[in-house]
Amino acid sequence: MSALTSGTGRLDDSPAVHRYGRWWLVSDAGAIPTDHVFASTLDTFARALLDADQTIAHLPTPTTSRNPTASDTGGQQ
């Protein structure tokens, strides 16, 4: 799952939510819009998380079907 889906939604497990083209901080008491400086920081962070998610998604998966060799097990089989 990406950090921010389709440009709208919650930034992972944080109170930051991107709605209506801007960032909001949301709690049980309500929501307040962020200022431009903090919004810029959240944009940068969301982009970094998305880039990391995409990089991880493209990593090769380890092969689990091979048999361990003696060198893999420290000389023990």
Secondary structure, DSSP 8 states (H G I E B T S, - for coil): --SSSTT-EE-TTSSEEEETTEEEEEETTEEEE--HHHHHHHHHHHHHHHHHHHHHHTS-----SS---TTTTTT--
